[in-house]
Amino acid sequence: MPSFRAPTPEQVRAALLKIPTFQLRRAFYERLENPLWVRPLLDAGAFTNPPEPESTGDGYLRDTYWPEVSFLTRIAPQAPDDVVDVLLRLQESNNGWVRRAVFEIGSQIPTDSSVRLEPLIKAWAPTGFGWRTDPRSLVSLSINLLEGGQPRLGRWLANTLFEPRPSDDSKSIRKPELLLEEYWYEEELPRMVPALGENALKALVGWLTAYVKASGHASGDHDFSAMDRSSIDSRGDHTDRPEDALIDAVRDVAVRSLRTDPTGTLNVLLRGGVKLLRKIAIYVVAEAIRQELEAGGDVAALIDAAKQLLEEPESDDEYLRVEYAQLARAAARAEPAATSVVTPFLARAFEVDLAWMRERLPRPESLTDPEWEESVQGRAQRYRHSWLSAIGHDALPADLREELAKLDEAHGPIDDPLEPMGRVTSWSGPNPHTSQDAMAAMAPAELVVHLASWHDKGDGWGPEPSHEGQGRALSGLLTTNPLALRGVRQLGNQLRPTYLRAILQGWEAATKADLELDWAQVAELVEHVLDHPLPSPFPVEGGDFDDDKDYSGAKDAAIGLLEELLKKRGSIVVPDEYEERFARLLIDRSGDEDAWANYDSYSHEGSGWDPLNMSLNWQWPSRVRALIVAATSAVNSPWQDDALTAIEAEASRVDQHGAGRAALGEGLGRLLNAAPDWIKTHLDDLVGTRAGISVEQQIVLTTAMATHRYNRAMYELLTPAMLAAIDVGDALVAGWKEESDPLPRIGEWVIDAFVFGHIDAEDPVFDAFFSKASPEVRGDALGKIAWSFFRASSVDGPIRDRFATLWDDRIRHVREHPSDSKELEGIYWLAKRNSFSSEWWLPRLREALELEPTIATERYIIGKELAQASTTDPAAALAVLKLLLGRRREDGGSAFDLSRHAIPVVIANAMMSPDEDLKSQAEAYMNELGAQGNHSLEGQVQAVLDGRVSVDDVDD
């Protein structure tokens, strides 16, 4: 430990007089290591004026760095009380760096000192702890206080950080206000929980309850919080929600707590009366029983807790069914008689179901009282069946086992009875009036009648169900069970177009999942929809987007289904007679002038859609795409000529939006493979000629090149059109606005053809691209291919060598034509791939940087590669480093954003060279960077020289 001496007041005043500027103050405070300077500097007024944030004039604030704070942060562990005395005088400061330092310091010093920061922390709480403050430091301070004997302030800070608060939003469903961003709940709760000790469960339950209530998911008489997470065991796709992190934390702590104090733990979980906490309680009791049984422990107290939960009426909730069943199974395993309470529980639940069904379910006018009661009883029995199936035969009391067997015989066993219900987190969006599970339990004819008889009355309460919401649920059902409507004929005459669209979309999804359809039913419904006039005979019900106003959506869905059926890409084989019928329906019955008129009259300015995206959202271009599939689904099929004739007819239209042209471009490869003669006959009309290319032809060409990878056959076929497109230049119209603009995309194909050895530099398209396209366009294409080399898992030697030859040629061109230097901007990607040795890329990168200095803006990408290269060629690496860091910011400072340790490794390797001149250059450059503000560089270089840091420590 160094021996420090306190400065005299005169020495302090002299030092302050010597550092009047920001740079001098920064150099002084970043190098000051004597903790005995804190108090004298404080007395001399050195810490009284951290700069306040300044408005930039564009609505933002700029926080000016305060160098003094770096000294205080670094020295605080050695002089904690002196530093706290400084900080307490900065309560009025709004400087973000100051606020950041307070929490960083507080987390590192003894708690007797950090607790003194209380007035500061509480004064800042209403306005925020500072946008620069690291959330990890906030949590670390709370942990430091809790573990260091200061629980009062530690708990207050923990609650301030993690407890959600209601927002000002007056909506019933809203997003809680959080002090920490959502991400930090997942990251920091695991650190916070151990520090909370025996109070952890109470704190976590309080935070989760506050979140649920602040969200509006549990308020007044309405509590649907159990829907928030389909399974307590796992969170599914919702990985970053604070609620999920809190649920996981409550679950894990409660399981441990239950094994030592079942009664107290259960009281904490249930006292708030929140359904989500009851769901967690049911799950954790089951899990605690399982763990205790595996450990050979005593489960008597846990069985008492299980009985309590299994018999309480509050556990009767469809969204608690799975957890309830798992608890019953666990309890029965430990003590078979424990589930005797299930019988009265389910009996009471059955009566409750009957009561609400009689009151709330829509009653068809055609049903008599006995028929209506039979329908209600049947539905309640299906609910009861789902609970009995979930609990399972082995866990049920004897009387219920017999009932389950009868229900299984009458209705069939329920597949996967422990599948959780779908998760719903808000009232927003379309909602179904009947769940997928409930629909799956209905007979096909019953389901159709049920869908046909429900009407949207829009009573204005809660998450109003709608036909659109029900349609989406219906699609979901048919995606996994496409035969749910099997045997019901004339669906089109019974159901509104919203449901017809949903059925067709569900069948399409099922086809993609290789599930068999009822082919006769599919053909009948598709034919009905395609033949139906556009207007709907059903009155539109609900608000905007709650119900289809006409058959356009259903017709589009019918075309989509036909396209999928004709693609033949799954294991399901469409019978031959139906395959031809489907093709004929598409060719002969889907031609719809209404669809063309709607598409043609649409004004899409400002929509942001490119032609290809537009083709996916309109019926007419969707039919063009489907016709291409029909024409190419089988070589020499009986309907191929008719499909090609239909394509010709649609292609003859003046397509002002270009969506049909984009569909033709997307299908060009299929047509070339399956109908080459037709393509050759119509090629000039589709993509243009060397003499010229129209806008519509540009869309076909650019979409084809954007949606297909380079291949030699298409390159040769499209050569005249590509030459014409290069002549168009930057005005070339893109059919698909993906990552590559159309002109660079042509360049990518040209470069691919060259590196594969299919063409040489004499190729007309190669020559046209590299002589006519702008340097920026050429650089874009070269950079994209270089990036693809970086991404490739392997690169054949001949391909690599041809690409290297091309780069050498382009560097030579730029050397002769310096104004074309932008062409070299993507060269840094070659350093990222070990296909190219550093002996090859390092001198070329150096020359490229000299020709085009803006490449240095991508320096952060190649820090590690440069550090590695410096071990074999330190001179070239140092020269490249100087070029990469040569560009200065406007404030005169150097940029130090290469990967961590890259700069010192390159400099150190140069200093270790036997070349004395190189050593001198490296040392001089290190001093130059240090003078520009990188004050720690010398120590970092020394760490490399001493062997404490190596190239392996450089970040990727």
Residue pairs with C-beta under 8 A, 6 or more apart in sequence:
2 33
4 34
4 35
4 36
5 34
5 36
6 36
6 37
6 39
6 40
7 15
7 34
7 36
7 37
7 40
8 40
9 40
9 43
9 44
12 37
12 40
12 41
12 43
12 44
12 46
13 44
15 28
16 41
16 44
16 46
18 24
18 28
19 25
19 27
19 28
22 67
23 933
25 67
25 68
26 65
26 67
26 70
26 933
26 935
27 935
28 67
29 67
29 68
29 70
29 71
30 67
30 70
30 71
30 935
30 936
31 935
32 71
32 75
33 74
33 75
35 75
35 78
35 79
35 82
36 79
38 72
38 75
38 79
38 82
38 83
38 86
39 79
39 82
39 85
41 47
42 82
42 85
42 86
42 89
46 68
47 68
47 72
47 86
47 89
47 90
48 89
50 66
50 68
50 69
50 90
50 93
50 95
50 97
50 98
51 64
51 66
51 95
52 93
52 94
52 95
53 61
53 62
53 63
53 64
53 94
53 95
53 96
54 61
54 62
54 64
55 61
55 62
56 62
63 95
63 96
63 97
63 132
64 95
65 97
66 95
66 97
66 98
69 97
69 98
69 100
69 101
72 83
72 86
72 87
72 101
72 105
73 101
73 104
73 105
75 83
76 83
76 105
76 108
76 109
77 108
77 109
80 109
80 110
80 113
80 114
81 113
81 116
83 105
83 109
84 105
84 109
84 113
84 114
84 116
84 117
87 98
87 101
87 102
87 105
87 117
87 120
88 116
88 117
88 119
88 120
90 98
90 102
90 120
91 119
91 120
91 123
91 124
93 99
96 130
96 131
96 132
96 133
97 132
98 130
99 124
99 129
99 130
99 132
99 133
100 130
100 132
100 133
100 134
100 137
102 117
102 120
102 121
103 129
103 133
103 134
103 137
103 138
103 140
103 141
104 134
104 137
105 114
106 114
106 117
106 121
106 137
106 141
106 144
107 114
107 137
107 140
107 141
107 143
107 144
108 144
110 148
111 144
111 145
111 148
111 149
111 150
112 148
114 141
114 144
114 145
114 148
114 150
115 145
115 150
115 153
118 153
121 129
121 153
121 157
122 156
124 130
125 160
128 179
129 138
129 179
135 180
135 181
135 184
135 188
136 184
136 187
136 188
138 157
138 161
138 180
139 161
139 184
139 188
139 191
139 192
140 191
141 157
142 154
142 157
142 158
142 161
142 192
142 195
143 154
143 191
143 192
143 195
144 154
145 151
145 153
145 154
145 157
146 154
146 155
146 158
146 195
146 196
146 197
147 154
147 195
154 195
155 196
155 199
155 203
158 192
158 195
158 196
158 203
159 203
159 206
159 207
160 179
161 179
161 180
162 179
162 180
162 185
162 189
162 192
162 203
162 207
163 206
163 207
163 210
164 176
164 177
164 178
164 207
164 210
164 211
164 214
164 215
164 242
165 176
165 177
165 178
165 210
165 214
166 174
166 176
166 177
166 213
166 214
167 174
167 175
167 176
167 177
167 214
169 175
171 216
172 216
172 219
172 427
173 215
173 216
173 217
173 426
173 427
173 428
174 214
174 215
174 216
175 215
176 210
176 211
176 214
176 215
176 242
177 214
178 185
178 242
180 188
182 240
182 241
182 242
183 240
185 242
185 245
185 246
186 239
186 240
186 242
186 244
186 245
189 245
189 246
189 249
190 249
193 200
193 204
193 249
193 253
194 200
196 203
196 204
200 253
201 250
201 253
201 254
201 257
201 265
201 268
202 268
204 246
204 249
204 250
204 253
205 250
205 268
205 269
205 272
205 277
207 246
208 243
208 246
208 247
208 250
208 276
208 277
209 218
209 272
209 274
209 277
211 242
211 243
211 246
212 218
212 225
212 228
212 243
212 274
212 276
213 219
213 274
215 243
217 223
217 224
217 225
217 227
217 228
217 276
217 425
218 224
218 225
218 274
218 275
218 276
222 462
223 273
223 274
223 275
224 275
224 319
224 424
225 274
225 275
225 276
226 275
226 276
226 278
226 279
226 317
226 319
226 320
227 319
227 421
227 423
227 424
227 425
228 243
228 276
228 423
228 424
228 425
229 235
229 236
229 238
229 243
229 244
229 247
229 276
229 279
229 423
230 236
230 420
230 421
230 422
230 423
231 322
231 420
232 247
232 251
232 279
232 280
232 283
232 284
232 323
233 283
235 241
235 244
235 247
235 248
236 423
238 244
238 423
238 425
247 276
247 280
250 269
250 277
250 280
251 280
251 283
251 284
251 287
254 265
254 268
254 269
254 280
254 281
254 284
255 284
255 287
255 288
255 291
257 264
257 265
258 265
258 266
258 284
258 285
258 288
258 302
258 305
259 288
259 291
259 292
259 297
259 302
262 285
262 288
262 301
262 302
262 304
262 305
263 301
263 305
265 284
266 281
266 285
266 305
266 308
266 309
269 277
269 278
269 280
269 281
269 284
270 277
270 278
270 281
273 314
275 314
275 317
275 319
275 320
278 309
278 314
278 315
278 320
279 319
279 320
279 323
281 309
282 309
282 315
282 320
282 323
282 324
282 326
282 327
283 323
283 326
283 327
285 302
285 305
285 306
285 309
285 327
285 330
286 306
286 323
286 326
286 327
286 329
286 330
286 331
287 330
288 302
289 299
289 302
289 303
289 306
289 327
289 330
289 331
289 333
289 334
290 330
292 298
292 299
292 302
293 299
293 333
293 334
299 334
299 335
302 334
303 331
303 334
303 335
303 338
306 327
306 330
306 331
306 338
307 331
307 338
307 341
309 315
309 324
309 327
310 324
310 327
310 328
310 331
310 338
310 339
310 341
310 342
310 345
311 341
311 344
311 345
313 345
313 348
313 349
315 324
315 345
316 345
316 348
316 349
316 352
318 383
318 421
319 421
321 386
321 387
321 390
321 421
322 390
322 418
322 419
322 420
322 421
324 387
324 390
324 391
325 387
325 390
325 391
325 392
325 395
325 417
325 418
326 418
328 339
328 342
328 391
328 395
328 396
329 391
329 392
329 394
329 395
331 338
331 339
331 395
332 338
332 339
332 394
332 395
333 395
339 391
339 395
339 396
339 397
340 397
342 391
342 396
342 397
342 400
343 397
343 399
343 400
346 384
346 387
346 388
346 400
349 384
349 387
350 380
350 383
350 384
353 379
353 380
353 383
353 384
354 376
354 377
354 380
357 376
357 379
357 380
358 376
361 376
361 379
362 453
362 454
362 455
363 372
364 449
364 453
367 375
379 438
381 407
382 411
382 438
382 441
384 407
385 404
385 407
385 411
385 414
385 441
386 414
386 417
386 437
386 441
388 396
388 400
388 403
388 404
388 407
389 404
389 407
389 408
389 413
389 414
389 417
390 417
390 418
391 400
392 417
393 401
393 404
393 405
396 404
408 414
411 441
414 441
421 435
421 437
422 435
422 436
424 431
424 463
427 462
427 463
429 469
430 466
430 468
430 469
430 471
430 472
430 545
430 546
431 463
431 464
431 465
431 466
431 469
432 465
432 469
432 470
432 472
432 473
432 474
433 454
433 465
433 469
433 470
434 450
434 454
434 470
434 473
435 473
436 473
436 476
436 477
439 447
439 450
439 473
439 474
439 477
439 484
440 477
440 481
440 484
442 450
444 484
444 485
444 486
444 487
444 488
445 487
445 488
447 484
447 485
448 485
448 488
448 491
448 494
448 495
451 470
451 474
451 495
451 499
452 494
452 495
452 496
454 470
455 541
456 464
456 465
456 466
456 467
456 541
456 542
456 546
456 547
458 464
458 541
458 542
458 543
464 542
466 541
466 542
466 543
466 546
466 547
467 496
467 498
467 499
467 541
467 542
467 546
467 547
467 548
468 498
468 542
468 545
468 546
468 547
469 546
470 498
470 499
470 502
471 498
471 499
471 501
471 502
472 502
474 499
474 502
474 503
474 506
475 502
475 503
475 505
475 506
475 509
476 506
477 484
477 506
478 484
478 485
478 502
478 503
478 506
478 507
478 509
478 510
479 506
479 509
479 510
479 513
480 510
480 513
480 515
482 506
482 507
482 510
482 511
482 515
482 516
482 517
482 518
483 516
483 517
483 518
485 491
485 503
485 518
485 521
486 518
486 521
487 518
487 521
488 494
488 521
489 521
489 524
490 524
490 528
491 500
491 503
491 521
491 524
491 525
491 528
492 500
492 524
492 525
492 528
492 529
492 532
493 528
495 503
496 536
496 538
496 547
496 548
497 529
497 536
497 538
497 548
497 550
497 551
497 553
497 554
498 547
498 548
498 553
500 525
500 529
500 551
500 554
500 557
501 548
501 553
501 554
501 556
501 557
503 525
504 525
504 526
504 529
504 554
504 557
504 558
504 560
504 561
505 557
505 560
505 561
507 517
507 522
507 561
508 557
508 560
508 561
508 564
510 517
511 517
511 561
511 564
511 565
511 570
511 572
512 564
512 570
513 570
514 570
514 571
514 572
515 572
516 572
517 572
519 574
519 575
519 578
522 561
522 565
522 578
523 578
523 581
523 582
523 585
525 558
526 558
526 561
526 562
526 582
526 585
527 585
527 589
529 551
529 554
529 555
529 557
529 558
530 555
530 558
530 585
530 589
530 590
530 592
531 589
532 551
532 554
532 555
533 551
534 550
534 551
534 552
534 555
534 592
534 594
535 550
535 551
536 548
536 549
536 550
536 551
538 547
540 547
540 548
540 549
541 547
548 554
552 594
552 595
552 598
552 619
555 590
555 592
555 595
555 619
556 618
556 619
556 622
558 590
559 586
559 590
559 619
559 622
559 623
559 626
560 622
560 626
562 582
562 583
562 585
562 586
562 590
562 626
562 630
563 586
563 622
563 625
563 626
563 629
563 630
565 574
565 579
565 582
566 574
566 579
566 582
566 583
566 586
566 626
566 629
566 630
566 633
567 629
567 633
568 574
568 633
568 634
574 582
579 633
580 637
580 638
580 639
583 630
583 633
583 637
583 639
583 643
584 639
586 623
586 626
586 627
586 630
586 643
587 627
587 630
587 639
587 642
587 643
587 646
588 642
590 623
590 626
591 623
591 646
592 619
592 620
592 623
595 618
595 619
595 620
595 623
596 620
596 653
598 618
598 619
598 620
599 618
599 619
599 620
599 621
599 657
599 659
600 620
600 656
600 657
602 618
602 657
604 614
604 657
607 614
609 617
610 662
610 734
610 735
610 736
610 737
611 657
611 658
611 659
611 661
611 662
611 699
611 703
611 735
611 736
612 659
612 662
612 663
612 665
612 666
612 703
612 706
612 707
612 735
612 736
613 736
614 621
614 657
614 658
614 659
614 662
615 621
615 622
615 624
615 625
615 659
615 660
615 662
615 663
615 666
616 622
618 659
620 650
620 659
620 660
621 659
621 660
621 662
621 663
622 663
623 650
624 647
624 650
624 651
624 660
624 663
624 664
625 663
625 666
625 667
627 643
627 646
627 647
627 650
628 643
628 647
628 663
628 664
628 667
628 670
628 671
629 667
629 670
630 639
630 640
630 643
631 640
631 643
631 644
631 647
631 671
631 674
631 675
632 667
632 670
632 671
632 673
632 674
632 675
633 674
634 640
635 674
640 674
640 675
644 675
644 678
647 664
648 682
650 660
651 660
651 664
651 682
651 685
651 686
653 660
655 661
655 696
658 695
658 696
658 699
658 733
658 735
661 696
661 697
661 699
661 700
661 703
661 735
662 699
662 700
662 703
662 735
662 736
664 686
664 700
664 703
665 699
665 700
665 701
665 702
665 703
665 704
665 706
665 707
665 735
666 703
666 704
666 707
668 679
668 686
668 687
668 700
668 704
668 708
668 714
669 704
669 708
669 711
669 714
671 678
671 679
672 679
672 713
672 714
672 717
679 686
679 717
683 717
685 697
686 697
686 700
687 693
687 697
687 700
687 701
687 704
687 718
687 721
688 694
688 697
688 698
688 701
688 720
688 721
688 724
688 725
689 720
689 721
689 724
690 720
690 721
690 723
690 724
691 724
692 724
693 701
693 721
693 724
693 725
693 728
695 733
697 721
698 725
698 728
698 732
698 733
698 735
698 742
699 733
699 734
699 735
700 735
701 718
701 721
701 722
701 725
701 735
702 725
702 732
702 733
702 734
702 735
702 736
702 742
702 745
703 735
703 736
704 714
704 718
704 735
705 718
705 742
705 745
705 746
705 749
706 734
706 735
706 736
706 738
706 740
706 742
706 745
707 736
708 714
710 748
710 749
710 752
710 753
710 756
712 753
712 756
712 758
715 749
715 753
715 758
715 759
715 765
719 764
719 765
722 746
722 749
722 765
722 768
723 764
723 765
723 768
725 732
725 742
725 743
725 746
726 743
726 746
726 765
726 768
726 769
726 772
726 773
727 768
727 772
729 743
729 772
729 773
730 743
730 774
730 777
732 742
732 743
733 742
734 741
734 742
735 742
739 784
740 748
740 780
740 781
740 784
741 777
741 780
743 773
743 777
744 773
744 777
744 780
744 781
744 784
745 781
746 765
746 769
746 781
747 769
747 773
747 777
747 778
747 780
747 781
747 782
748 781
748 784
748 785
750 759
750 763
750 765
750 766
750 769
750 770
750 781
751 781
751 782
751 785
751 803
751 806
752 785
753 759
753 763
753 765
753 766
754 760
754 761
754 763
754 766
754 802
754 806
755 785
755 799
755 802
755 803
755 806
756 799
756 802
757 798
757 799
757 802
759 765
759 766
760 766
761 767
761 809
769 778
769 781
770 778
770 810
770 813
773 781
774 822
775 819
775 820
775 821
775 822
775 823
776 822
776 823
778 810
778 820
778 823
779 822
779 823
779 824
779 825
779 826
780 826
782 806
782 807
782 810
782 823
782 824
782 826
782 827
783 825
783 826
783 827
783 829
784 826
785 803
786 803
786 826
786 827
786 829
786 830
787 826
787 829
789 795
789 800
789 803
789 829
789 830
789 833
789 835
790 829
790 830
790 832
790 833
792 833
795 833
795 835
800 835
800 836
804 836
804 840
807 827
807 830
807 844
808 844
810 823
810 824
811 824
811 844
811 847
811 848
811 851
813 820
813 823
814 820
814 821
814 823
814 824
814 848
814 851
814 852
815 847
815 851
818 851
821 851
821 852
822 852
822 854
824 848
824 851
824 852
824 855
825 852
825 854
825 855
827 841
827 844
827 845
827 848
827 855
828 845
828 855
828 858
828 861
828 862
829 861
830 836
830 841
830 844
830 845
831 838
831 841
831 842
831 845
831 862
831 865
831 866
831 869
832 861
832 862
832 865
838 865
838 868
838 869
838 872
838 873
839 872
839 873
842 869
842 873
842 876
842 877
842 880
843 876
845 855
845 862
845 880
846 876
846 879
846 880
846 883
848 855
849 855
849 856
849 880
849 883
849 884
850 883
853 883
853 886
853 887
854 887
856 883
856 884
856 885
856 886
856 887
857 887
859 884
859 885
859 895
859 897
859 898
860 897
860 898
860 899
863 898
863 899
863 900
863 902
863 954
863 955
864 899
864 902
864 951
864 954
864 955
864 956
866 877
866 880
866 881
866 884
866 898
866 902
866 906
867 877
867 899
867 901
867 902
867 905
867 906
867 951
867 954
868 951
868 954
869 876
869 877
870 877
870 878
870 905
870 906
870 909
870 910
870 951
871 909
871 951
874 906
874 909
874 910
874 912
874 913
874 918
874 922
875 910
875 913
875 915
875 918
877 906
877 909
877 910
878 906
878 907
878 910
878 918
878 921
878 922
878 925
881 898
881 903
881 906
881 907
881 925
882 925
884 898
885 894
885 895
885 896
885 898
885 903
885 929
887 895
888 894
888 895
889 895
892 932
893 932
893 933
894 929
894 932
894 933
894 934
896 903
896 929
896 934
899 954
899 955
899 956
900 953
900 954
900 955
901 940
901 944
901 949
901 953
901 954
901 955
902 954
902 955
903 929
903 934
903 937
903 940
904 937
904 940
904 941
904 943
904 944
904 949
905 944
905 949
905 950
905 951
905 954
907 922
907 925
907 926
907 937
907 941
907 944
908 922
908 941
908 944
908 945
909 944
910 918
910 919
910 921
910 922
911 919
911 922
911 923
911 926
911 941
911 945
912 945
913 919
913 922
926 937
926 938
926 941
927 938
929 937
930 937
930 938
940 949
943 949
944 950
